[in-house]
Amino acid sequence: MIPLAVLGDGNEGIIKKVAGKPEVKKHLENLGFIVGDTVNVITEQNGNIIVKVKEARIAVSKEMAMKIYV
C-alpha cells in the first residue's frame, strides 16, 4: 500500500484506504475516492495531483493525495 502522491504519472491503482480526520475522509469520499474503486494518476502540476476517478478529472493537493492509499 502506497500513498496516491507517489504512484506516479500514468499509473493506475485501486483505492485501499482513505486516512485522515472524519471530515477529510468524508470530503474525499464526496469527490469520488471510495475504497475499492480505481484511480488513475494523469499528471502532477504545481504541487497538485490530477487524477481520473469515476470518469471525472479531479485535482487534489499533494497533502490530500498522501491520505489516499492504493
PQR file with spaces between the fields and no chain letter, atoms N, CA, C, O and H, PARSE charges and radii, in Angstrom:
ATOM       1  N    MET     1       0.847   -1.171    0.000 -0.4000 1.5000
ATOM       2  CA   MET     1       0.000    0.000    0.000 -0.0000 2.0000
ATOM       3  C    MET     1       0.898    1.241    0.000  0.5500 1.7000
ATOM       4  O    MET     1       1.791    1.375    0.836 -0.5500 1.4000
ATOM       5  N    ILE     2       0.646    2.139   -0.946 -0.4000 1.5000
ATOM       6  CA   ILE     2       1.422    3.375   -1.037 -0.0000 2.0000
ATOM       7  C    ILE     2       0.466    4.562   -1.184  0.5500 1.7000
ATOM       8  O    ILE     2      -0.661    4.392   -1.650 -0.5500 1.4000
ATOM       9  H    ILE     2      -0.080    2.030   -1.625  0.4000 1.0000
ATOM      10  N    PRO     3       0.908    5.769   -0.787 -0.5600 1.5000
ATOM      11  CA   PRO     3       0.066    6.953   -0.975  0.2800 2.0000
ATOM      12  C    PRO     3      -0.100    7.266   -2.461  0.5500 1.7000
ATOM      13  O    PRO     3       0.808    7.028   -3.257 -0.5500 1.4000
ATOM      14  N    LEU     4      -1.234    7.785   -2.818 -0.4000 1.5000
ATOM      15  CA   LEU     4      -1.526    8.172   -4.196 -0.0000 2.0000
ATOM      16  C    LEU     4      -0.485    9.158   -4.725  0.5500 1.7000
ATOM      17  O    LEU     4      -0.172    9.144   -5.916 -0.5500 1.4000
ATOM      18  H    LEU     4      -1.972    7.978   -2.171  0.4000 1.0000
ATOM      19  N    ALA     5       0.045   10.001   -3.867 -0.4000 1.5000
ATOM      20  CA   ALA     5       1.005   11.029   -4.276 -0.0000 2.0000
ATOM      21  C    ALA     5       2.292   10.451   -4.848  0.5500 1.7000
ATOM      22  O    ALA     5       2.982   11.135   -5.603 -0.5500 1.4000
ATOM      23  H    ALA     5      -0.210   10.013   -2.900  0.4000 1.0000
ATOM      24  N    VAL     6       2.633    9.215   -4.513 -0.4000 1.5000
ATOM      25  CA   VAL     6       3.873    8.617   -5.014 -0.0000 2.0000
ATOM      26  C    VAL     6       3.622    7.563   -6.090  0.5500 1.7000
ATOM      27  O    VAL     6       4.556    6.880   -6.511 -0.5500 1.4000
ATOM      28  H    VAL     6       2.072    8.659   -3.899  0.4000 1.0000
ATOM      29  N    LEU     7       2.393    7.422   -6.535 -0.4000 1.5000
ATOM      30  CA   LEU     7       2.055    6.411   -7.541 -0.0000 2.0000
ATOM      31  C    LEU     7       2.717    6.713   -8.879  0.5500 1.7000
ATOM      32  O    LEU     7       3.174    5.796   -9.562 -0.5500 1.4000
ATOM      33  H    LEU     7       1.634    7.976   -6.193  0.4000 1.0000
ATOM      34  N    GLY     8       2.772    7.969   -9.258 -0.4000 1.5000
ATOM      35  CA   GLY     8       3.454    8.342  -10.499 -0.0000 2.0000
ATOM      36  C    GLY     8       2.504    8.561  -11.661  0.5500 1.7000
ATOM      37  O    GLY     8       1.437    7.953  -11.741 -0.5500 1.4000
ATOM      38  H    GLY     8       2.401    8.714   -8.704  0.4000 1.0000
ATOM      39  N    ASP     9       2.919    9.452  -12.567 -0.4000 1.5000
ATOM      40  CA   ASP     9       2.111    9.800  -13.745 -0.0000 2.0000
ATOM      41  C    ASP     9       1.806    8.573  -14.590  0.5500 1.7000
ATOM      42  O    ASP     9       2.671    7.730  -14.827 -0.5500 1.4000
ATOM      43  H    ASP     9       3.786    9.947  -12.502  0.4000 1.0000
ATOM      44  N    GLY    10       0.557    8.491  -15.039 -0.4000 1.5000
ATOM      45  CA   GLY    10       0.151    7.425  -15.944 -0.0000 2.0000
ATOM      46  C    GLY    10      -0.144    6.095  -15.282  0.5500 1.7000
ATOM      47  O    GLY    10      -0.503    5.138  -15.967 -0.5500 1.4000
ATOM      48  H    GLY    10      -0.146    9.176  -14.847  0.4000 1.0000
ATOM      49  N    ASN    11      -0.002    6.009  -13.979 -0.4000 1.5000
ATOM      50  CA   ASN    11      -0.243    4.743  -13.281 -0.0000 2.0000
ATOM      51  C    ASN    11      -1.648    4.679  -12.702  0.5500 1.7000
ATOM      52  O    ASN    11      -2.291    5.699  -12.454 -0.5500 1.4000
ATOM      53  H    ASN    11       0.290    6.787  -13.422  0.4000 1.0000
ATOM      54  N    GLU    12      -2.100    3.455  -12.497 -0.4000 1.5000
ATOM      55  CA   GLU    12      -3.447    3.193  -12.004 -0.0000 2.0000
ATOM      56  C    GLU    12      -3.350    2.365  -10.733  0.5500 1.7000
ATOM      57  O    GLU    12      -2.450    1.539  -10.583 -0.5500 1.4000
ATOM      58  H    GLU    12      -1.578    2.627  -12.699  0.4000 1.0000
ATOM      59  N    GLY    13      -4.280    2.594   -9.826 -0.4000 1.5000
ATOM      60  CA   GLY    13      -4.327    1.805   -8.606 -0.0000 2.0000
ATOM      61  C    GLY    13      -5.750    1.670   -8.108  0.5500 1.7000
ATOM      62  O    GLY    13      -6.654    2.385   -8.543 -0.5500 1.4000
ATOM      63  H    GLY    13      -5.011    3.265   -9.947  0.4000 1.0000
ATOM      64  N    ILE    14      -5.927    0.745   -7.195 -0.4000 1.5000
ATOM      65  CA   ILE    14      -7.227    0.551   -6.549 -0.0000 2.0000
ATOM      66  C    ILE    14      -7.123    1.138   -5.150  0.5500 1.7000
ATOM      67  O    ILE    14      -6.195    0.830   -4.402 -0.5500 1.4000
ATOM      68  H    ILE    14      -5.193    0.165   -6.842  0.4000 1.0000
ATOM      69  N    ILE    15      -8.072    1.976   -4.810 -0.4000 1.5000
ATOM      70  CA   ILE    15      -8.054    2.648   -3.503 -0.0000 2.0000
ATOM      71  C    ILE    15      -8.251    1.601   -2.412  0.5500 1.7000
ATOM      72  O    ILE    15      -9.246    0.878   -2.395 -0.5500 1.4000
ATOM      73  H    ILE    15      -8.826    2.227   -5.417  0.4000 1.0000
ATOM      74  N    LYS    16      -7.283    1.537   -1.504 -0.4000 1.5000
ATOM      75  CA   LYS    16      -7.313    0.562   -0.403 -0.0000 2.0000
ATOM      76  C    LYS    16      -7.758    1.198    0.911  0.5500 1.7000
ATOM      77  O    LYS    16      -8.397    0.553    1.741 -0.5500 1.4000
ATOM      78  H    LYS    16      -6.474    2.125   -1.518  0.4000 1.0000
ATOM      79  N    LYS    17      -7.403    2.492    1.087 -0.4000 1.5000
ATOM      80  CA   LYS    17      -7.693    3.152    2.364 -0.0000 2.0000
ATOM      81  C    LYS    17      -7.710    4.658    2.157  0.5500 1.7000
ATOM      82  O    LYS    17      -6.927    5.199    1.376 -0.5500 1.4000
ATOM      83  H    LYS    17      -6.884    3.016    0.412  0.4000 1.0000
ATOM      84  N    VAL    18      -8.614    5.330    2.866 -0.4000 1.5000
ATOM      85  CA   VAL    18      -8.633    6.790    2.903 -0.0000 2.0000
ATOM      86  C    VAL    18      -8.431    7.171    4.364  0.5500 1.7000
ATOM      87  O    VAL    18      -9.248    6.838    5.223 -0.5500 1.4000
ATOM      88  H    VAL    18      -9.250    4.891    3.500  0.4000 1.0000
ATOM      89  N    ALA    19      -7.330    7.873    4.637 -0.4000 1.5000
ATOM      90  CA   ALA    19      -6.965    8.224    6.015 -0.0000 2.0000
ATOM      91  C    ALA    19      -7.341    9.677    6.307  0.5500 1.7000
ATOM      92  O    ALA    19      -7.767   10.420    5.423 -0.5500 1.4000
ATOM      93  H    ALA    19      -6.666    8.143    3.940  0.4000 1.0000
ATOM      94  N    GLY    20      -7.169   10.056    7.567 -0.4000 1.5000
ATOM      95  CA   GLY    20      -7.418   11.437    7.971 -0.0000 2.0000
ATOM      96  C    GLY    20      -8.572   11.559    8.941  0.5500 1.7000
ATOM      97  O    GLY    20      -9.192   10.574    9.342 -0.5500 1.4000
ATOM      98  H    GLY    20      -6.823    9.453    8.285  0.4000 1.0000
ATOM      99  N    LYS    21      -8.837   12.801    9.305 -0.4000 1.5000
ATOM     100  CA   LYS    21      -9.956   13.090   10.205 -0.0000 2.0000
ATOM     101  C    LYS    21     -11.264   12.743    9.498  0.5500 1.7000
ATOM     102  O    LYS    21     -11.310   12.702    8.268 -0.5500 1.4000
ATOM     103  H    LYS    21      -8.333   13.601    8.980  0.4000 1.0000
ATOM     104  N    PRO    22     -12.319   12.494   10.259 -0.5600 1.5000
ATOM     105  CA   PRO    22     -13.594   12.124    9.644  0.2800 2.0000
ATOM     106  C    PRO    22     -14.083   13.109    8.579  0.5500 1.7000
ATOM     107  O    PRO    22     -14.629   12.694    7.557 -0.5500 1.4000
ATOM     108  N    GLU    23     -13.890   14.418    8.814 -0.4000 1.5000
ATOM     109  CA   GLU    23     -14.367   15.400    7.833 -0.0000 2.0000
ATOM     110  C    GLU    23     -13.533   15.354    6.552  0.5500 1.7000
ATOM     111  O    GLU    23     -14.053   15.598    5.463 -0.5500 1.4000
ATOM     112  H    GLU    23     -13.446   14.756    9.644  0.4000 1.0000
ATOM     113  N    VAL    24     -12.254   15.046    6.677 -0.4000 1.5000
ATOM     114  CA   VAL    24     -11.386   14.914    5.497 -0.0000 2.0000
ATOM     115  C    VAL    24     -11.777   13.674    4.708  0.5500 1.7000
ATOM     116  O    VAL    24     -11.882   13.719    3.482 -0.5500 1.4000
ATOM     117  H    VAL    24     -11.831   14.848    7.561  0.4000 1.0000
ATOM     118  N    LYS    25     -11.992   12.573    5.407 -0.4000 1.5000
ATOM     119  CA   LYS    25     -12.399   11.329    4.752 -0.0000 2.0000
ATOM     120  C    LYS    25     -13.719   11.521    4.010  0.5500 1.7000
ATOM     121  O    LYS    25     -13.872   11.062    2.878 -0.5500 1.4000
ATOM     122  H    LYS    25     -11.907   12.537    6.403  0.4000 1.0000
ATOM     123  N    LYS    26     -14.664   12.193    4.642 -0.4000 1.5000
ATOM     124  CA   LYS    26     -15.974   12.435    4.025 -0.0000 2.0000
ATOM     125  C    LYS    26     -15.820   13.308    2.781  0.5500 1.7000
ATOM     126  O    LYS    26     -16.460   13.049    1.762 -0.5500 1.4000
ATOM     127  H    LYS    26     -14.541   12.566    5.562  0.4000 1.0000
ATOM     128  N    HIS    27     -14.983   14.333    2.856 -0.4000 1.5000
ATOM     129  CA   HIS    27     -14.748   15.215    1.707 -0.0000 2.0000
ATOM     130  C    HIS    27     -14.171   14.416    0.532  0.5500 1.7000
ATOM     131  O    HIS    27     -14.626   14.563   -0.602 -0.5500 1.4000
ATOM     132  H    HIS    27     -14.463   14.544    3.684  0.4000 1.0000
ATOM     133  N    LEU    28     -13.179   13.579    0.804 -0.4000 1.5000
ATOM     134  CA   LEU    28     -12.566   12.776   -0.250 -0.0000 2.0000
ATOM     135  C    LEU    28     -13.565   11.769   -0.831  0.5500 1.7000
ATOM     136  O    LEU    28     -13.578   11.538   -2.039 -0.5500 1.4000
ATOM     137  H    LEU    28     -12.809   13.460    1.725  0.4000 1.0000
ATOM     138  N    GLU    29     -14.392   11.177    0.017 -0.4000 1.5000
ATOM     139  CA   GLU    29     -15.432   10.262   -0.467 -0.0000 2.0000
ATOM     140  C    GLU    29     -16.423   10.996   -1.357  0.5500 1.7000
ATOM     141  O    GLU    29     -16.861   10.459   -2.375 -0.5500 1.4000
ATOM     142  H    GLU    29     -14.382   11.365    0.999  0.4000 1.0000
ATOM     143  N    ASN    30     -16.777   12.218   -0.980 -0.4000 1.5000
ATOM     144  CA   ASN    30     -17.700   13.012   -1.798 -0.0000 2.0000
ATOM     145  C    ASN    30     -17.101   13.348   -3.162  0.5500 1.7000
ATOM     146  O    ASN    30     -17.834   13.512   -4.137 -0.5500 1.4000
ATOM     147  H    ASN    30     -16.422   12.654   -0.153  0.4000 1.0000
ATOM     148  N    LEU    31     -15.770   13.452   -3.237 -0.4000 1.5000
ATOM     149  CA   LEU    31     -15.103   13.699   -4.512 -0.0000 2.0000
ATOM     150  C    LEU    31     -15.035   12.438   -5.373  0.5500 1.7000
ATOM     151  O    LEU    31     -14.767   12.517   -6.571 -0.5500 1.4000
ATOM     152  H    LEU    31     -15.174   13.318   -2.445  0.4000 1.0000
ATOM     153  N    GLY    32     -15.277   11.276   -4.764 -0.4000 1.5000
ATOM     154  CA   GLY    32     -15.280   10.027   -5.521 -0.0000 2.0000
ATOM     155  C    GLY    32     -14.201    9.050   -5.127  0.5500 1.7000
ATOM     156  O    GLY    32     -14.063    8.005   -5.762 -0.5500 1.4000
ATOM     157  H    GLY    32     -15.495   11.212   -3.790  0.4000 1.0000
ATOM     158  N    PHE    33     -13.426    9.355   -4.095 -0.4000 1.5000
ATOM     159  CA   PHE    33     -12.362    8.459   -3.651 -0.0000 2.0000
ATOM     160  C    PHE    33     -12.945    7.434   -2.684  0.5500 1.7000
ATOM     161  O    PHE    33     -12.915    7.621   -1.468 -0.5500 1.4000
ATOM     162  H    PHE    33     -13.538   10.204   -3.579  0.4000 1.0000
ATOM     163  N    ILE    34     -13.476    6.347   -3.244 -0.4000 1.5000
ATOM     164  CA   ILE    34     -14.143    5.298   -2.485 -0.0000 2.0000
ATOM     165  C    ILE    34     -13.259    4.054   -2.474  0.5500 1.7000
ATOM     166  O    ILE    34     -12.722    3.664   -3.511 -0.5500 1.4000
ATOM     167  H    ILE    34     -13.500    6.195   -4.232  0.4000 1.0000
ATOM     168  N    VAL    35     -13.108    3.430   -1.301 -0.4000 1.5000
ATOM     169  CA   VAL    35     -12.313    2.209   -1.190 -0.0000 2.0000
ATOM     170  C    VAL    35     -12.858    1.160   -2.157  0.5500 1.7000
ATOM     171  O    VAL    35     -14.060    0.898   -2.200 -0.5500 1.4000
ATOM     172  H    VAL    35     -13.544    3.748   -0.460  0.4000 1.0000
ATOM     173  N    GLY    36     -11.950    0.565   -2.929 -0.4000 1.5000
ATOM     174  CA   GLY    36     -12.317   -0.450   -3.905 -0.0000 2.0000
ATOM     175  C    GLY    36     -12.422    0.071   -5.325  0.5500 1.7000
ATOM     176  O    GLY    36     -12.416   -0.713   -6.274 -0.5500 1.4000
ATOM     177  H    GLY    36     -10.973    0.778   -2.894  0.4000 1.0000
ATOM     178  N    ASP    37     -12.517    1.386   -5.487 -0.4000 1.5000
ATOM     179  CA   ASP    37     -12.606    1.988   -6.824 -0.0000 2.0000
ATOM     180  C    ASP    37     -11.211    2.203   -7.403  0.5500 1.7000
ATOM     181  O    ASP    37     -10.216    2.257   -6.681 -0.5500 1.4000
ATOM     182  H    ASP    37     -12.522    2.024   -4.716  0.4000 1.0000
ATOM     183  N    THR    38     -11.174    2.324   -8.726 -0.4000 1.5000
ATOM     184  CA   THR    38      -9.924    2.548   -9.438 -0.0000 2.0000
ATOM     185  C    THR    38      -9.658    4.033   -9.589  0.5500 1.7000
ATOM     186  O    THR    38     -10.580    4.824   -9.791 -0.5500 1.4000
ATOM     187  H    THR    38     -11.982    2.280   -9.312  0.4000 1.0000
ATOM     188  N    VAL    39      -8.385    4.407   -9.491 -0.4000 1.5000
ATOM     189  CA   VAL    39      -7.969    5.792   -9.677 -0.0000 2.0000
ATOM     190  C    VAL    39      -6.752    5.795  -10.600  0.5500 1.7000
ATOM     191  O    VAL    39      -5.854    4.964  -10.458 -0.5500 1.4000
ATOM     192  H    VAL    39      -7.636    3.765   -9.328  0.4000 1.0000
ATOM     193  N    ASN    40      -6.729    6.737  -11.548 -0.4000 1.5000
ATOM     194  CA   ASN    40      -5.615    6.889  -12.483 -0.0000 2.0000
ATOM     195  C    ASN    40      -4.943    8.229  -12.233  0.5500 1.7000
ATOM     196  O    ASN    40      -5.610    9.260  -12.158 -0.5500 1.4000
ATOM     197  H    ASN    40      -7.458    7.412  -11.663  0.4000 1.0000
ATOM     198  N    VAL    41      -3.620    8.213  -12.105 -0.4000 1.5000
ATOM     199  CA   VAL    41      -2.871    9.459  -11.970 -0.0000 2.0000
ATOM     200  C    VAL    41      -2.584    9.965  -13.378  0.5500 1.7000
ATOM     201  O    VAL    41      -1.935    9.279  -14.169 -0.5500 1.4000
ATOM     202  H    VAL    41      -3.078    7.375  -12.167  0.4000 1.0000
ATOM     203  N    ILE    42      -3.062   11.154  -13.687 -0.4000 1.5000
ATOM     204  CA   ILE    42      -2.840   11.736  -15.008 -0.0000 2.0000
ATOM     205  C    ILE    42      -1.510   12.476  -15.015  0.5500 1.7000
ATOM     206  O    ILE    42      -0.655   12.203  -15.856 -0.5500 1.4000
ATOM     207  H    ILE    42      -3.589   11.711  -13.045  0.4000 1.0000
ATOM     208  N    THR    43      -1.329   13.408  -14.087 -0.4000 1.5000
ATOM     209  CA   THR    43      -0.078   14.163  -14.012 -0.0000 2.0000
ATOM     210  C    THR    43       0.001   14.906  -12.689  0.5500 1.7000
ATOM     211  O    THR    43      -0.948   14.921  -11.906 -0.5500 1.4000
ATOM     212  H    THR    43      -2.024   13.629  -13.403  0.4000 1.0000
ATOM     213  N    GLU    44       1.150   15.521  -12.458 -0.4000 1.5000
ATOM     214  CA   GLU    44       1.333   16.387  -11.293 -0.0000 2.0000
ATOM     215  C    GLU    44       1.691   17.774  -11.805  0.5500 1.7000
ATOM     216  O    GLU    44       2.606   17.935  -12.612 -0.5500 1.4000
ATOM     217  H    GLU    44       1.922   15.509  -13.094  0.4000 1.0000
ATOM     218  N    GLN    45       0.951   18.782  -11.318 -0.4000 1.5000
ATOM     219  CA   GLN    45       1.184   20.158  -11.748 -0.0000 2.0000
ATOM     220  C    GLN    45       1.134   21.089  -10.548  0.5500 1.7000
ATOM     221  O    GLN    45       0.175   21.079   -9.777 -0.5500 1.4000
ATOM     222  H    GLN    45       0.207   18.651  -10.662  0.4000 1.0000
ATOM     223  N    ASN    46       2.174   21.891  -10.401 -0.4000 1.5000
ATOM     224  CA   ASN    46       2.221   22.918   -9.353 -0.0000 2.0000
ATOM     225  C    ASN    46       1.878   22.383   -7.965  0.5500 1.7000
ATOM     226  O    ASN    46       1.207   23.064   -7.189 -0.5500 1.4000
ATOM     227  H    ASN    46       2.954   21.899  -11.028  0.4000 1.0000
ATOM     228  N    GLY    47       2.326   21.188   -7.650 -0.4000 1.5000
ATOM     229  CA   GLY    47       2.073   20.618   -6.333 -0.0000 2.0000
ATOM     230  C    GLY    47       0.730   19.932   -6.192  0.5500 1.7000
ATOM     231  O    GLY    47       0.413   19.417   -5.119 -0.5500 1.4000
ATOM     232  H    GLY    47       2.871   20.635   -8.280  0.4000 1.0000
ATOM     233  N    ASN    48      -0.063   19.912   -7.244 -0.4000 1.5000
ATOM     234  CA   ASN    48      -1.347   19.213   -7.231 -0.0000 2.0000
ATOM     235  C    ASN    48      -1.238   17.946   -8.063  0.5500 1.7000
ATOM     236  O    ASN    48      -0.495   17.894   -9.043 -0.5500 1.4000
ATOM     237  H    ASN    48       0.194   20.330   -8.115  0.4000 1.0000
ATOM     238  N    ILE    49      -1.983   16.931   -7.666 -0.4000 1.5000
ATOM     239  CA   ILE    49      -2.030   15.675   -8.402 -0.0000 2.0000
ATOM     240  C    ILE    49      -3.360   15.659   -9.155  0.5500 1.7000
ATOM     241  O    ILE    49      -4.422   15.799   -8.549 -0.5500 1.4000
ATOM     242  H    ILE    49      -2.587   16.973   -6.870  0.4000 1.0000
ATOM     243  N    ILE    50      -3.297   15.488  -10.473 -0.4000 1.5000
ATOM     244  CA   ILE    50      -4.515   15.419  -11.279 -0.0000 2.0000
ATOM     245  C    ILE    50      -4.802   13.946  -11.550  0.5500 1.7000
ATOM     246  O    ILE    50      -3.980   13.227  -12.117 -0.5500 1.4000
ATOM     247  H    ILE    50      -2.433   15.374  -10.964  0.4000 1.0000
ATOM     248  N    VAL    51      -5.981   13.522  -11.132 -0.4000 1.5000
ATOM     249  CA   VAL    51      -6.355   12.114  -11.243 -0.0000 2.0000
ATOM     250  C    VAL    51      -7.677   11.959  -11.972  0.5500 1.7000
ATOM     251  O    VAL    51      -8.452   12.907  -12.103 -0.5500 1.4000
ATOM     252  H    VAL    51      -6.649   14.106  -10.672  0.4000 1.0000
ATOM     253  N    LYS    52      -7.913   10.757  -12.436 -0.4000 1.5000
ATOM     254  CA   LYS    52      -9.208   10.413  -13.022 -0.0000 2.0000
ATOM     255  C    LYS    52      -9.842    9.389  -12.095  0.5500 1.7000
ATOM     256  O    LYS    52      -9.280    8.323  -11.846 -0.5500 1.4000
ATOM     257  H    LYS    52      -7.284    9.987  -12.329  0.4000 1.0000
ATOM     258  N    VAL    53     -11.006    9.726  -11.597 -0.4000 1.5000
ATOM     259  CA   VAL    53     -11.746    8.825  -10.723 -0.0000 2.0000
ATOM     260  C    VAL    53     -13.217    8.935  -11.093  0.5500 1.7000
ATOM     261  O    VAL    53     -13.752   10.037  -11.208 -0.5500 1.4000
ATOM     262  H    VAL    53     -11.462   10.592  -11.800  0.4000 1.0000
ATOM     263  N    LYS    54     -13.859    7.812  -11.276 -0.4000 1.5000
ATOM     264  CA   LYS    54     -15.281    7.770  -11.669 -0.0000 2.0000
ATOM     265  C    LYS    54     -15.560    8.637  -12.892  0.5500 1.7000
ATOM     266  O    LYS    54     -16.523    9.405  -12.901 -0.5500 1.4000
ATOM     267  H    LYS    54     -13.424    6.917  -11.183  0.4000 1.0000
ATOM     268  N    GLU    55     -14.726    8.520  -13.924 -0.4000 1.5000
ATOM     269  CA   GLU    55     -14.888    9.240  -15.194 -0.0000 2.0000
ATOM     270  C    GLU    55     -14.797   10.761  -15.051  0.5500 1.7000
ATOM     271  O    GLU    55     -15.206   11.491  -15.953 -0.5500 1.4000
ATOM     272  H    GLU    55     -13.944    7.897  -13.917  0.4000 1.0000
ATOM     273  N    ALA    56     -14.267   11.239  -13.929 -0.4000 1.5000
ATOM     274  CA   ALA    56     -14.086   12.683  -13.731 -0.0000 2.0000
ATOM     275  C    ALA    56     -12.616   12.961  -13.452  0.5500 1.7000
ATOM     276  O    ALA    56     -11.927   12.147  -12.837 -0.5500 1.4000
ATOM     277  H    ALA    56     -13.935   10.645  -13.196  0.4000 1.0000
ATOM     278  N    ARG    57     -12.141   14.115  -13.908 -0.4000 1.5000
ATOM     279  CA   ARG    57     -10.780   14.544  -13.597 -0.0000 2.0000
ATOM     280  C    ARG    57     -10.843   15.468  -12.394  0.5500 1.7000
ATOM     281  O    ARG    57     -11.623   16.421  -12.354 -0.5500 1.4000
ATOM     282  H    ARG    57     -12.701   14.777  -14.407  0.4000 1.0000
ATOM     283  N    ILE    58     -10.007   15.164  -11.418 -0.4000 1.5000
ATOM     284  CA   ILE    58     -10.012   15.917  -10.169 -0.0000 2.0000
ATOM     285  C    ILE    58      -8.575   16.271   -9.812  0.5500 1.7000
ATOM     286  O    ILE    58      -7.673   15.448   -9.962 -0.5500 1.4000
ATOM     287  H    ILE    58      -9.374   14.391  -11.450  0.4000 1.0000
ATOM     288  N    ALA    59      -8.363   17.495   -9.339 -0.4000 1.5000
ATOM     289  CA   ALA    59      -7.057   17.903   -8.833 -0.0000 2.0000
ATOM     290  C    ALA    59      -7.119   17.904   -7.308  0.5500 1.7000
ATOM     291  O    ALA    59      -7.991   18.532   -6.709 -0.5500 1.4000
ATOM     292  H    ALA    59      -9.097   18.164   -9.217  0.4000 1.0000
ATOM     293  N    VAL    60      -6.187   17.195   -6.697 -0.4000 1.5000
ATOM     294  CA   VAL    60      -6.086   17.194   -5.236 -0.0000 2.0000
ATOM     295  C    VAL    60      -4.673   17.626   -4.858  0.5500 1.7000
ATOM     296  O    VAL    60      -3.718   17.371   -5.591 -0.5500 1.4000
ATOM     297  H    VAL    60      -5.478   16.684   -7.183  0.4000 1.0000
ATOM     298  N    SER    61      -4.554   18.272   -3.725 -0.4000 1.5000
ATOM     299  CA   SER    61      -3.233   18.700   -3.263 -0.0000 2.0000
ATOM     300  C    SER    61      -2.398   17.474   -2.916  0.5500 1.7000
ATOM     301  O    SER    61      -2.925   16.391   -2.658 -0.5500 1.4000
ATOM     302  H    SER    61      -5.330   18.479   -3.129  0.4000 1.0000
ATOM     303  N    LYS    62      -1.098   17.669   -2.918 -0.4000 1.5000
ATOM     304  CA   LYS    62      -0.198   16.565   -2.561 -0.0000 2.0000
ATOM     305  C    LYS    62      -0.494   16.100   -1.134  0.5500 1.7000
ATOM     306  O    LYS    62      -0.409   14.910   -0.831 -0.5500 1.4000
ATOM     307  H    LYS    62      -0.670   18.548   -3.127  0.4000 1.0000
ATOM     308  N    GLU    63      -0.842   17.051   -0.262 -0.4000 1.5000
ATOM     309  CA   GLU    63      -1.175   16.715    1.131 -0.0000 2.0000
ATOM     310  C    GLU    63      -2.376   15.771    1.188  0.5500 1.7000
ATOM     311  O    GLU    63      -2.361   14.786    1.925 -0.5500 1.4000
ATOM     312  H    GLU    63      -0.911   18.018   -0.508  0.4000 1.0000
ATOM     313  N    MET    64      -3.416   16.075    0.406 -0.4000 1.5000
ATOM     314  CA   MET    64      -4.599   15.209    0.362 -0.0000 2.0000
ATOM     315  C    MET    64      -4.266   13.866   -0.281  0.5500 1.7000
ATOM     316  O    MET    64      -4.742   12.821    0.163 -0.5500 1.4000
ATOM     317  H    MET    64      -3.428   16.876   -0.193  0.4000 1.0000
ATOM     318  N    ALA    65      -3.446   13.902   -1.326 -0.4000 1.5000
ATOM     319  CA   ALA    65      -3.075   12.666   -2.026 -0.0000 2.0000
ATOM     320  C    ALA    65      -2.284   11.727   -1.118  0.5500 1.7000
ATOM     321  O    ALA    65      -2.271   10.516   -1.339 -0.5500 1.4000
ATOM     322  H    ALA    65      -3.059   14.751   -1.687  0.4000 1.0000
ATOM     323  N    MET    66      -1.630   12.274   -0.106 -0.4000 1.5000
ATOM     324  CA   MET    66      -0.904   11.431    0.847 -0.0000 2.0000
ATOM     325  C    MET    66      -1.840   10.685    1.785  0.5500 1.7000
ATOM     326  O    MET    66      -1.411    9.757    2.471 -0.5500 1.4000
ATOM     327  H    MET    66      -1.640   13.258    0.073  0.4000 1.0000
ATOM     328  N    LYS    67      -3.111   11.072    1.829 -0.4000 1.5000
ATOM     329  CA   LYS    67      -4.092   10.426    2.687 -0.0000 2.0000
ATOM     330  C    LYS    67      -4.855    9.310    1.968  0.5500 1.7000
ATOM     331  O    LYS    67      -5.631    8.581    2.586 -0.5500 1.4000
ATOM     332  H    LYS    67      -3.459   11.825    1.271  0.4000 1.0000
ATOM     333  N    ILE    68      -4.626    9.185    0.653 -0.4000 1.5000
ATOM     334  CA   ILE    68      -5.313    8.171   -0.147 -0.0000 2.0000
ATOM     335  C    ILE    68      -4.307    7.079   -0.476  0.5500 1.7000
ATOM     336  O    ILE    68      -3.296    7.338   -1.128 -0.5500 1.4000
ATOM     337  H    ILE    68      -3.996    9.777    0.151  0.4000 1.0000
ATOM     338  N    TYR    69      -4.579    5.872   -0.030 -0.4000 1.5000
ATOM     339  CA   TYR    69      -3.644    4.761   -0.234 -0.0000 2.0000
ATOM     340  C    TYR    69      -4.168    3.802   -1.296  0.5500 1.7000
ATOM     341  O    TYR    69      -5.347    3.449   -1.319 -0.5500 1.4000
ATOM     342  H    TYR    69      -5.401    5.662    0.500  0.4000 1.0000
ATOM     343  N    VAL    70      -3.252    3.392   -2.177 -0.4000 1.5000
ATOM     344  CA   VAL    70      -3.600    2.452   -3.252 -0.0000 2.0000
ATOM     345  C    VAL    70      -2.715    1.215   -3.136  0.5500 1.7000
ATOM     346  O    VAL    70      -2.836    0.292   -3.941 -0.5500 1.4000
ATOM     347  H    VAL    70      -2.294    3.679   -2.158  0.4000 1.0000
